[in-house]
Every structure is written in C-alpha cells, then in structure tokens.
Amino acid sequence: MMGKPEDIVLLDENGYRIDGRKKYELRKIHMEVGVLKNADGSAYVEWGKNKILAAVYGPREIHPKHLQRPDRAILRVRYNMAPFSVEERKKPGPDRRSVEISKVIRGALEPAVILQLFPRTAVDVFIEVLQADAGTRVAGIAAASLALADAGIPMKDLVAACAAGKIEGEIVLDLNKEEDNYGEADVPVAIMPLKNDITLLQMDGYLSKEEFNEAVKLAIKGAKAVYQKQREALRDKYLRIAQEVGE
Ligand code: CDP
C-alpha cells in the first residue's frame, strides 16, 4: 500500500478495474494436482499472474530429533520467492517477509491437518512462488492444501483462501499487484468451508468497521469459489489416473 499517483485509475467510470474485472470478480484460476514426481504430494496454481508450486513431504522422520513431539506430527512450512518472481530481482533466501508469511500460512493450514495420527514425525510443506502479482499468500495456501491432500495427509477439510480489499473507495475482490500497491486496504482470509472456520485473517491498510465487515464477507465468498476449484482439481487428478489405467 502506497500513495497512488494521480494518473493511475484503479476503477473506471464504468466500474471496470485495470485488468478488466468487475468489483466482485476473481482473477482467472488454474489448479493442477500431482505435478511433481519426487514429492509425496504437489500442486501447481496459476492465479491471475501468480504462478505457485507447492510440494509436501511426509509424514517423515524429524531432524533434528529434539523437535519430535510424542503425541503428534509437527507441520513445517516454507514460503519462498524465486529471485525472478518479482520485478526487482529478489535476493535468494529467507527475508523478514517470507519468514512471516511462512508462519501465517502454517497457522492457516494447521487446524485442518490431523497431526495426532503421526506422532514423532514432520509434515513439510514447501511453497515456491515462481511469479508474484499480489495475493501470493492466499494462492500459496490453496496450493499447499491441495499438495497436502495429494500426499494423502488426513485433513478435516481443504483450506481455501482469498483476499478482498479497497480501491478508489470501493470494496473489491482479489487485488492484483497495481491494486495492492496503490489501493487503500487488503484483507486476506483463509477458511475451512465445511464448518465455516476462519484460519487466517489479516489486514493491511485502513478501513471503517462497515468496510471491514464487507471485505471479510467478500473474501470468504471468494474463498468458497476457490474451494470449488480446488475440489475440481483433485477430482481431475483421479479422473486422469482412472483414464491412464483404462477405467
Ligand atoms: O503476495 P501477498 O499479497 O500475499 O503479500 P504482500 O506482502 O502483500 O505482497 C504483495 C505483492 O508485492 C507480492 O505478491 C509481489 O507481487 C510484490 N512483491 C514484490 O514485488 N517484491 C517483493 N520483494 C515482495 C513482494
């Protein structure tokens, strides 16, 4: 969020956004499950111009051993941005932002994973952002949750996620990079739709109480649409396997 230059119009007089979307429209989303041979589970998500790969390993033995929990598995998450994923080359390796995002994504996923089934082990989730265009944490959560399901990790529900925000004084769904940069607020949300649980809620910027409520409601609605796409992607994987074996 930064000051918007005069010449940038995020919402035109006909109600269209910079990328041609209406206020409540999601970017185009494509999801694929089981894309990596050497991970236990994986998924690839294209969400607008975001391109994100998630890989899951586990449940597996923990190193170092003192991290083992006698009663459950631990969930570890690493969110990482490729140097070429952003306009200004990102220095490789963890920075403050990626450490924080890894932590909040872990918190968003953990309530869904049934960790008690695998004492003393770790489930490792790697999220690699290949191309970033705002909303990478929500797209990363969607990808990671698919990769966990693909790895056969028992879960209470898939975790779905989406952001809403404010541009030109209006609440809109799913901010892209320009809207994130020059908009007034961004509210990413993650949910477990089956029971309407919220596992992530953050806010960057400034909103009135009414606007905040509207943004959260809209983000939840967006996340429910994302959930349907996740389910389709999982179904497609099994249809593909069935076709391969001639069923
Ligand atoms: O990606 P998300 O919206 O979850 O997180 P953010 O910290 O609000 O970042 C918004 C966007 O800023 C990212 O998706 C990238 O497109 C961009 N960004 C960047 O250009 N360079 C960075 N070092 C970090 C983020």
py3Dmol code that shows the C-alpha trace and the ligand (Angstrom):
import py3Dmol

protein = """\
ATOM      1  CA  MET A   1       0.000   0.000   0.000  1.00  0.00           C
ATOM      2  CA  MET A   2       1.497   3.306  -1.048  1.00  0.00           C
ATOM      3  CA  GLY A   3       0.257   6.697  -2.241  1.00  0.00           C
ATOM      4  CA  LYS A   4      -1.497   6.413  -5.602  1.00  0.00           C
ATOM      5  CA  PRO A   5      -0.098   8.552  -8.451  1.00  0.00           C
ATOM      6  CA  GLU A   6      -2.727  10.940  -9.924  1.00  0.00           C
ATOM      7  CA  ASP A   7      -2.702   9.324 -13.362  1.00  0.00           C
ATOM      8  CA  ILE A   8      -3.496   5.799 -12.157  1.00  0.00           C
ATOM      9  CA  VAL A   9      -7.214   4.947 -12.193  1.00  0.00           C
ATOM     10  CA  LEU A  10      -7.941   1.647 -10.466  1.00  0.00           C
ATOM     11  CA  LEU A  11     -11.694   1.654 -11.143  1.00  0.00           C
ATOM     12  CA  ASP A  12     -13.019   3.431 -14.256  1.00  0.00           C
ATOM     13  CA  GLU A  13     -16.369   5.208 -14.643  1.00  0.00           C
ATOM     14  CA  ASN A  14     -17.957   2.013 -15.984  1.00  0.00           C
ATOM     15  CA  GLY A  15     -16.882   0.028 -12.924  1.00  0.00           C
ATOM     16  CA  TYR A  16     -14.028  -1.836 -14.606  1.00  0.00           C
ATOM     17  CA  ARG A  17     -10.686  -2.472 -12.969  1.00  0.00           C
ATOM     18  CA  ILE A  18      -7.223  -2.140 -14.549  1.00  0.00           C
ATOM     19  CA  ASP A  19      -7.259  -5.786 -15.696  1.00  0.00           C
ATOM     20  CA  GLY A  20     -10.844  -5.582 -16.979  1.00  0.00           C
ATOM     21  CA  ARG A  21     -12.519  -7.228 -13.999  1.00  0.00           C
ATOM     22  CA  LYS A  22     -15.656  -6.060 -12.221  1.00  0.00           C
ATOM     23  CA  LYS A  23     -15.588  -5.346  -8.483  1.00  0.00           C
ATOM     24  CA  TYR A  24     -16.524  -8.833  -7.312  1.00  0.00           C
ATOM     25  CA  GLU A  25     -14.696 -10.877  -9.915  1.00  0.00           C
ATOM     26  CA  LEU A  26     -11.847 -13.276  -9.163  1.00  0.00           C
ATOM     27  CA  ARG A  27      -8.804 -13.443 -11.377  1.00  0.00           C
ATOM     28  CA  LYS A  28      -8.576 -16.488 -13.654  1.00  0.00           C
ATOM     29  CA  ILE A  29      -7.504 -19.520 -11.632  1.00  0.00           C
ATOM     30  CA  HIS A  30      -6.000 -22.775 -12.845  1.00  0.00           C
ATOM     31  CA  MET A  31      -5.017 -25.576 -10.490  1.00  0.00           C
ATOM     32  CA  GLU A  32      -3.269 -28.872 -11.055  1.00  0.00           C
ATOM     33  CA  VAL A  33      -2.625 -31.640  -8.541  1.00  0.00           C
ATOM     34  CA  GLY A  34       0.232 -34.170  -8.581  1.00  0.00           C
ATOM     35  CA  VAL A  35       2.701 -32.293 -10.746  1.00  0.00           C
ATOM     36  CA  LEU A  36       5.997 -33.388  -9.131  1.00  0.00           C
ATOM     37  CA  LYS A  37       7.280 -36.952  -9.266  1.00  0.00           C
ATOM     38  CA  ASN A  38       9.625 -36.795  -6.274  1.00  0.00           C
ATOM     39  CA  ALA A  39       7.404 -35.156  -3.667  1.00  0.00           C
ATOM     40  CA  ASP A  40       4.785 -37.084  -1.662  1.00  0.00           C
ATOM     41  CA  GLY A  41       2.213 -34.533  -2.758  1.00  0.00           C
ATOM     42  CA  SER A  42       2.244 -31.483  -5.003  1.00  0.00           C
ATOM     43  CA  ALA A  43       0.152 -28.870  -6.719  1.00  0.00           C
ATOM     44  CA  TYR A  44       0.584 -26.010  -9.163  1.00  0.00           C
ATOM     45  CA  VAL A  45      -1.617 -22.929  -9.079  1.00  0.00           C
ATOM     46  CA  GLU A  46      -1.910 -20.112 -11.587  1.00  0.00           C
ATOM     47  CA  TRP A  47      -3.988 -17.319 -10.129  1.00  0.00           C
ATOM     48  CA  GLY A  48      -4.007 -14.285 -12.377  1.00  0.00           C
ATOM     49  CA  LYS A  49      -0.325 -13.664 -12.980  1.00  0.00           C
ATOM     50  CA  ASN A  50       0.718 -15.584  -9.852  1.00  0.00           C
ATOM     51  CA  LYS A  51       2.457 -18.897 -10.515  1.00  0.00           C
ATOM     52  CA  ILE A  52       2.951 -21.044  -7.446  1.00  0.00           C
ATOM     53  CA  LEU A  53       4.197 -24.549  -6.834  1.00  0.00           C
ATOM     54  CA  ALA A  54       3.618 -26.457  -3.589  1.00  0.00           C
ATOM     55  CA  ALA A  55       5.352 -29.667  -2.532  1.00  0.00           C
ATOM     56  CA  VAL A  56       4.676 -31.796   0.537  1.00  0.00           C
ATOM     57  CA  TYR A  57       6.894 -34.405   2.164  1.00  0.00           C
ATOM     58  CA  GLY A  58       5.796 -36.616   4.988  1.00  0.00           C
ATOM     59  CA  PRO A  59       4.827 -37.711   7.468  1.00  0.00           C
ATOM     60  CA  ARG A  60       8.568 -38.358   7.776  1.00  0.00           C
ATOM     61  CA  GLU A  61      11.259 -38.722  10.382  1.00  0.00           C
ATOM     62  CA  ILE A  62      12.268 -35.446  12.024  1.00  0.00           C
ATOM     63  CA  HIS A  63      15.735 -33.974  12.040  1.00  0.00           C
ATOM     64  CA  PRO A  64      16.819 -32.597  14.440  1.00  0.00           C
ATOM     65  CA  LYS A  65      15.259 -35.181  16.753  1.00  0.00           C
ATOM     66  CA  HIS A  66      14.582 -32.797  19.664  1.00  0.00           C
ATOM     67  CA  LEU A  67      11.779 -31.252  17.566  1.00  0.00           C
ATOM     68  CA  GLN A  68       9.811 -34.509  17.757  1.00  0.00           C
ATOM     69  CA  ARG A  69       6.508 -34.368  19.603  1.00  0.00           C
ATOM     70  CA  PRO A  70       5.500 -37.625  21.328  1.00  0.00           C
ATOM     71  CA  ASP A  71       1.782 -37.025  20.737  1.00  0.00           C
ATOM     72  CA  ARG A  72       1.624 -35.650  17.203  1.00  0.00           C
ATOM     73  CA  ALA A  73       3.358 -34.683  13.989  1.00  0.00           C
ATOM     74  CA  ILE A  74       4.704 -31.180  13.526  1.00  0.00           C
ATOM     75  CA  LEU A  75       3.815 -29.125  10.473  1.00  0.00           C
ATOM     76  CA  ARG A  76       6.591 -27.065   8.912  1.00  0.00           C
ATOM     77  CA  VAL A  77       6.015 -24.538   6.146  1.00  0.00           C
ATOM     78  CA  ARG A  78       8.489 -22.678   3.974  1.00  0.00           C
ATOM     79  CA  TYR A  79       7.209 -19.946   1.683  1.00  0.00           C
ATOM     80  CA  ASN A  80       9.896 -18.883  -0.764  1.00  0.00           C
ATOM     81  CA  MET A  81      10.022 -16.421  -3.651  1.00  0.00           C
ATOM     82  CA  ALA A  82      12.206 -17.181  -6.645  1.00  0.00           C
ATOM     83  CA  PRO A  83      14.648 -14.345  -7.494  1.00  0.00           C
ATOM     84  CA  PHE A  84      12.871 -13.910 -10.850  1.00  0.00           C
ATOM     85  CA  SER A  85       9.348 -13.937  -9.379  1.00  0.00           C
ATOM     86  CA  VAL A  86       9.144 -10.170  -8.905  1.00  0.00           C
ATOM     87  CA  GLU A  87      10.011  -7.104 -10.977  1.00  0.00           C
ATOM     88  CA  GLU A  88      13.057  -6.182  -8.937  1.00  0.00           C
ATOM     89  CA  ARG A  89      15.145  -9.340  -8.537  1.00  0.00           C
ATOM     90  CA  LYS A  90      14.624 -10.762  -5.077  1.00  0.00           C
ATOM     91  CA  LYS A  91      17.757 -11.715  -3.164  1.00  0.00           C
ATOM     92  CA  PRO A  92      17.594 -15.501  -2.714  1.00  0.00           C
ATOM     93  CA  GLY A  93      16.889 -16.913   0.718  1.00  0.00           C
ATOM     94  CA  PRO A  94      14.582 -16.057   3.589  1.00  0.00           C
ATOM     95  CA  ASP A  95      13.843 -12.438   4.484  1.00  0.00           C
ATOM     96  CA  ARG A  96      11.541 -10.965   7.124  1.00  0.00           C
ATOM     97  CA  ARG A  97       8.536 -11.043   4.828  1.00  0.00           C
ATOM     98  CA  SER A  98       8.911 -14.676   3.774  1.00  0.00           C
ATOM     99  CA  VAL A  99       9.537 -15.807   7.361  1.00  0.00           C
ATOM    100  CA  GLU A 100       6.336 -14.059   8.460  1.00  0.00           C
ATOM    101  CA  ILE A 101       4.303 -15.394   5.545  1.00  0.00           C
ATOM    102  CA  SER A 102       5.588 -18.932   6.217  1.00  0.00           C
ATOM    103  CA  LYS A 103       4.393 -18.573   9.785  1.00  0.00           C
ATOM    104  CA  VAL A 104       0.915 -17.294   8.934  1.00  0.00           C
ATOM    105  CA  ILE A 105       0.454 -19.951   6.251  1.00  0.00           C
ATOM    106  CA  ARG A 106       1.430 -22.618   8.767  1.00  0.00           C
ATOM    107  CA  GLY A 107      -1.186 -21.201  11.125  1.00  0.00           C
ATOM    108  CA  ALA A 108      -3.783 -21.236   8.346  1.00  0.00           C
ATOM    109  CA  LEU A 109      -3.134 -24.876   7.430  1.00  0.00           C
ATOM    110  CA  GLU A 110      -2.536 -26.447  10.835  1.00  0.00           C
ATOM    111  CA  PRO A 111      -6.171 -26.570  12.057  1.00  0.00           C
ATOM    112  CA  ALA A 112      -7.043 -28.696   9.011  1.00  0.00           C
ATOM    113  CA  VAL A 113      -4.322 -31.311   9.354  1.00  0.00           C
ATOM    114  CA  ILE A 114      -4.920 -34.263  11.699  1.00  0.00           C
ATOM    115  CA  LEU A 115      -1.448 -34.259  13.214  1.00  0.00           C
ATOM    116  CA  GLN A 116      -2.233 -36.603  16.145  1.00  0.00           C
ATOM    117  CA  LEU A 117      -2.203 -39.552  13.740  1.00  0.00           C
ATOM    118  CA  PHE A 118       1.553 -39.354  13.184  1.00  0.00           C
ATOM    119  CA  PRO A 119       3.463 -38.849  16.447  1.00  0.00           C
ATOM    120  CA  ARG A 120       7.195 -38.015  16.240  1.00  0.00           C
ATOM    121  CA  THR A 121       7.091 -37.141  12.543  1.00  0.00           C
ATOM    122  CA  ALA A 122       7.086 -33.977  10.450  1.00  0.00           C
ATOM    123  CA  VAL A 123       4.941 -32.903   7.552  1.00  0.00           C
ATOM    124  CA  ASP A 124       6.927 -30.434   5.442  1.00  0.00           C
ATOM    125  CA  VAL A 125       5.271 -28.003   3.076  1.00  0.00           C
ATOM    126  CA  PHE A 126       7.304 -26.052   0.523  1.00  0.00           C
ATOM    127  CA  ILE A 127       5.690 -23.172  -1.323  1.00  0.00           C
ATOM    128  CA  GLU A 128       7.684 -21.789  -4.215  1.00  0.00           C
ATOM    129  CA  VAL A 129       6.481 -18.559  -5.771  1.00  0.00           C
ATOM    130  CA  LEU A 130       7.683 -18.578  -9.383  1.00  0.00           C
ATOM    131  CA  GLN A 131       5.829 -15.416 -10.365  1.00  0.00           C
ATOM    132  CA  ALA A 132       4.181 -12.960  -7.992  1.00  0.00           C
ATOM    133  CA  ASP A 133       1.390 -10.490  -8.629  1.00  0.00           C
ATOM    134  CA  ALA A 134      -0.198  -9.921  -5.186  1.00  0.00           C
ATOM    135  CA  GLY A 135      -2.179 -12.462  -3.225  1.00  0.00           C
ATOM    136  CA  THR A 136       0.638 -14.992  -3.126  1.00  0.00           C
ATOM    137  CA  ARG A 137      -0.123 -15.993   0.457  1.00  0.00           C
ATOM    138  CA  VAL A 138      -3.722 -16.943  -0.350  1.00  0.00           C
ATOM    139  CA  ALA A 139      -2.718 -18.686  -3.588  1.00  0.00           C
ATOM    140  CA  GLY A 140       0.075 -20.411  -1.639  1.00  0.00           C
ATOM    141  CA  ILE A 141      -2.411 -21.643   0.966  1.00  0.00           C
ATOM    142  CA  ALA A 142      -4.692 -23.042  -1.749  1.00  0.00           C
ATOM    143  CA  ALA A 143      -1.754 -24.786  -3.440  1.00  0.00           C
ATOM    144  CA  ALA A 144      -0.356 -26.150  -0.166  1.00  0.00           C
ATOM    145  CA  SER A 145      -3.705 -27.510   0.894  1.00  0.00           C
ATOM    146  CA  LEU A 146      -4.031 -29.375  -2.425  1.00  0.00           C
ATOM    147  CA  ALA A 147      -0.498 -30.741  -2.076  1.00  0.00           C
ATOM    148  CA  LEU A 148      -1.318 -31.991   1.441  1.00  0.00           C
ATOM    149  CA  ALA A 149      -4.411 -33.773   0.119  1.00  0.00           C
ATOM    150  CA  ASP A 150      -2.350 -35.180  -2.755  1.00  0.00           C
ATOM    151  CA  ALA A 151       0.186 -36.524  -0.246  1.00  0.00           C
ATOM    152  CA  GLY A 152      -2.666 -38.403   1.447  1.00  0.00           C
ATOM    153  CA  ILE A 153      -2.321 -36.460   4.691  1.00  0.00           C
ATOM    154  CA  PRO A 154      -5.633 -36.809   6.580  1.00  0.00           C
ATOM    155  CA  MET A 155      -7.399 -33.454   6.858  1.00  0.00           C
ATOM    156  CA  LYS A 156     -10.644 -32.193   8.345  1.00  0.00           C
ATOM    157  CA  ASP A 157     -11.221 -30.051   5.279  1.00  0.00           C
ATOM    158  CA  LEU A 158      -9.334 -28.339   2.474  1.00  0.00           C
ATOM    159  CA  VAL A 159      -8.174 -24.861   3.405  1.00  0.00           C
ATOM    160  CA  ALA A 160      -9.363 -22.317   0.855  1.00  0.00           C
ATOM    161  CA  ALA A 161      -8.272 -18.692   0.774  1.00  0.00           C
ATOM    162  CA  CYS A 162      -8.834 -15.380  -0.951  1.00  0.00           C
ATOM    163  CA  ALA A 163      -8.341 -11.676  -0.307  1.00  0.00           C
ATOM    164  CA  ALA A 164     -10.628  -8.688  -0.656  1.00  0.00           C
ATOM    165  CA  GLY A 165      -9.560  -5.068  -0.485  1.00  0.00           C
ATOM    166  CA  LYS A 166     -10.376  -1.452  -1.153  1.00  0.00           C
ATOM    167  CA  ILE A 167      -9.573   0.578  -4.252  1.00  0.00           C
ATOM    168  CA  GLU A 168     -10.876   4.044  -5.159  1.00  0.00           C
ATOM    169  CA  GLY A 169     -13.104   3.910  -2.079  1.00  0.00           C
ATOM    170  CA  GLU A 170     -14.787   0.642  -3.080  1.00  0.00           C
ATOM    171  CA  ILE A 171     -14.528  -2.859  -1.620  1.00  0.00           C
ATOM    172  CA  VAL A 172     -13.393  -5.309  -4.308  1.00  0.00           C
ATOM    173  CA  LEU A 173     -12.410  -8.967  -4.552  1.00  0.00           C
ATOM    174  CA  ASP A 174      -8.888 -10.341  -5.089  1.00  0.00           C
ATOM    175  CA  LEU A 175      -6.446  -7.430  -5.558  1.00  0.00           C
ATOM    176  CA  ASN A 176      -3.784  -7.661  -8.238  1.00  0.00           C
ATOM    177  CA  LYS A 177      -0.344  -6.045  -7.949  1.00  0.00           C
ATOM    178  CA  GLU A 178      -1.327  -2.492  -9.014  1.00  0.00           C
ATOM    179  CA  GLU A 179      -4.369  -2.610  -6.757  1.00  0.00           C
ATOM    180  CA  ASP A 180      -2.300  -3.919  -3.874  1.00  0.00           C
ATOM    181  CA  ASN A 181       0.337  -1.211  -4.414  1.00  0.00           C
ATOM    182  CA  TYR A 182      -1.973   1.751  -4.897  1.00  0.00           C
ATOM    183  CA  GLY A 183      -5.124   0.569  -3.122  1.00  0.00           C
ATOM    184  CA  GLU A 184      -6.329   1.535   0.335  1.00  0.00           C
ATOM    185  CA  ALA A 185      -6.564  -1.862   2.041  1.00  0.00           C
ATOM    186  CA  ASP A 186      -6.006  -5.594   1.590  1.00  0.00           C
ATOM    187  CA  VAL A 187      -7.699  -8.312   3.672  1.00  0.00           C
ATOM    188  CA  PRO A 188      -6.517 -11.892   3.081  1.00  0.00           C
ATOM    189  CA  VAL A 189      -8.688 -14.624   4.588  1.00  0.00           C
ATOM    190  CA  ALA A 190      -8.393 -18.428   4.788  1.00  0.00           C
ATOM    191  CA  ILE A 191     -11.293 -20.712   5.655  1.00  0.00           C
ATOM    192  CA  MET A 192     -12.273 -24.326   6.160  1.00  0.00           C
ATOM    193  CA  PRO A 193     -15.631 -24.156   4.388  1.00  0.00           C
ATOM    194  CA  LEU A 194     -17.236 -27.320   5.807  1.00  0.00           C
ATOM    195  CA  LYS A 195     -17.655 -25.744   9.221  1.00  0.00           C
ATOM    196  CA  ASN A 196     -17.176 -22.106   8.270  1.00  0.00           C
ATOM    197  CA  ASP A 197     -13.965 -21.892  10.315  1.00  0.00           C
ATOM    198  CA  ILE A 198     -11.602 -18.982   9.690  1.00  0.00           C
ATOM    199  CA  THR A 199      -7.911 -19.907   9.929  1.00  0.00           C
ATOM    200  CA  LEU A 200      -6.330 -16.687   8.665  1.00  0.00           C
ATOM    201  CA  LEU A 201      -7.440 -13.083   8.768  1.00  0.00           C
ATOM    202  CA  GLN A 202      -5.052 -10.217   8.164  1.00  0.00           C
ATOM    203  CA  MET A 203      -5.453  -6.614   7.192  1.00  0.00           C
ATOM    204  CA  ASP A 204      -3.123  -4.119   5.636  1.00  0.00           C
ATOM    205  CA  GLY A 205      -4.293  -0.500   5.215  1.00  0.00           C
ATOM    206  CA  TYR A 206      -7.268   1.405   6.549  1.00  0.00           C
ATOM    207  CA  LEU A 207     -10.987   0.528   6.611  1.00  0.00           C
ATOM    208  CA  SER A 208     -14.080   1.613   8.531  1.00  0.00           C
ATOM    209  CA  LYS A 209     -15.799  -1.072  10.594  1.00  0.00           C
ATOM    210  CA  GLU A 210     -18.517  -1.405   7.943  1.00  0.00           C
ATOM    211  CA  GLU A 211     -15.975  -1.691   5.148  1.00  0.00           C
ATOM    212  CA  PHE A 212     -14.009  -4.255   7.114  1.00  0.00           C
ATOM    213  CA  ASN A 213     -17.111  -6.402   7.594  1.00  0.00           C
ATOM    214  CA  GLU A 214     -17.929  -6.118   3.904  1.00  0.00           C
ATOM    215  CA  ALA A 215     -14.364  -7.027   2.903  1.00  0.00           C
ATOM    216  CA  VAL A 216     -14.279 -10.099   5.162  1.00  0.00           C
ATOM    217  CA  LYS A 217     -17.639 -11.285   3.828  1.00  0.00           C
ATOM    218  CA  LEU A 218     -16.492 -10.816   0.248  1.00  0.00           C
ATOM    219  CA  ALA A 219     -13.159 -12.559   0.845  1.00  0.00           C
ATOM    220  CA  ILE A 220     -14.999 -15.543   2.367  1.00  0.00           C
ATOM    221  CA  LYS A 221     -17.257 -15.689  -0.677  1.00  0.00           C
ATOM    222  CA  GLY A 222     -14.178 -15.629  -2.910  1.00  0.00           C
ATOM    223  CA  ALA A 223     -12.548 -18.376  -0.853  1.00  0.00           C
ATOM    224  CA  LYS A 224     -15.657 -20.546  -1.288  1.00  0.00           C
ATOM    225  CA  ALA A 225     -15.310 -20.188  -5.070  1.00  0.00           C
ATOM    226  CA  VAL A 226     -11.621 -21.101  -4.747  1.00  0.00           C
ATOM    227  CA  TYR A 227     -12.663 -24.174  -2.701  1.00  0.00           C
ATOM    228  CA  GLN A 228     -14.800 -25.407  -5.611  1.00  0.00           C
ATOM    229  CA  LYS A 229     -11.818 -25.048  -7.942  1.00  0.00           C
ATOM    230  CA  GLN A 230      -9.629 -26.978  -5.507  1.00  0.00           C
ATOM    231  CA  ARG A 231     -12.145 -29.808  -5.393  1.00  0.00           C
ATOM    232  CA  GLU A 232     -12.324 -29.893  -9.192  1.00  0.00           C
ATOM    233  CA  ALA A 233      -8.523 -30.029  -9.404  1.00  0.00           C
ATOM    234  CA  LEU A 234      -8.433 -33.010  -7.029  1.00  0.00           C
ATOM    235  CA  ARG A 235     -11.199 -34.752  -8.936  1.00  0.00           C
ATOM    236  CA  ASP A 236      -9.358 -34.161 -12.218  1.00  0.00           C
ATOM    237  CA  LYS A 237      -6.292 -35.856 -10.830  1.00  0.00           C
ATOM    238  CA  TYR A 238      -8.197 -39.035 -10.024  1.00  0.00           C
ATOM    239  CA  LEU A 239     -10.051 -38.967 -13.341  1.00  0.00           C
ATOM    240  CA  ARG A 240      -6.674 -38.697 -15.051  1.00  0.00           C
ATOM    241  CA  ILE A 241      -5.360 -41.721 -13.142  1.00  0.00           C
ATOM    242  CA  ALA A 242      -8.501 -43.699 -13.941  1.00  0.00           C
ATOM    243  CA  GLN A 243      -8.067 -42.892 -17.638  1.00  0.00           C
ATOM    244  CA  GLU A 244      -4.433 -43.947 -17.531  1.00  0.00           C
ATOM    245  CA  VAL A 245      -5.350 -47.377 -16.197  1.00  0.00           C
ATOM    246  CA  GLY A 246      -8.202 -47.606 -18.689  1.00  0.00           C
ATOM    247  CA  GLU A 247     -11.122 -47.388 -16.272  1.00  0.00           C
TER     248      GLU A 247
END
"""
ligand_1 = """\
25
CDP
O 1.645 -11.704 -2.082
P 0.832 -11.210 -0.914
O -0.245 -10.240 -1.343
O 0.312 -12.327 -0.092
O 1.848 -10.445 0.056
P 2.325 -8.914 0.078
O 3.479 -8.863 1.045
O 1.179 -8.017 0.308
O 2.934 -8.665 -1.349
C 2.164 -8.188 -2.411
C 2.941 -8.331 -3.709
O 4.059 -7.470 -3.706
C 3.533 -9.700 -3.971
O 2.584 -10.668 -4.387
C 4.512 -9.367 -5.060
O 3.846 -9.248 -6.309
C 5.013 -7.980 -4.612
N 6.349 -8.089 -4.009
C 7.451 -7.655 -4.743
O 7.282 -7.167 -5.847
N 8.725 -7.790 -4.222
C 8.919 -8.351 -3.002
N 10.159 -8.474 -2.503
C 7.809 -8.767 -2.259
C 6.544 -8.637 -2.791
"""
view = py3Dmol.view(width=600, height=400)
view.addModel(protein, "pdb")
view.setStyle({"model": 0}, {"cartoon": {"style": "trace"}})
view.addModel(ligand_1, "xyz")
view.setStyle({"model": 1}, {"stick": {}})
view.zoomTo()
view.show()
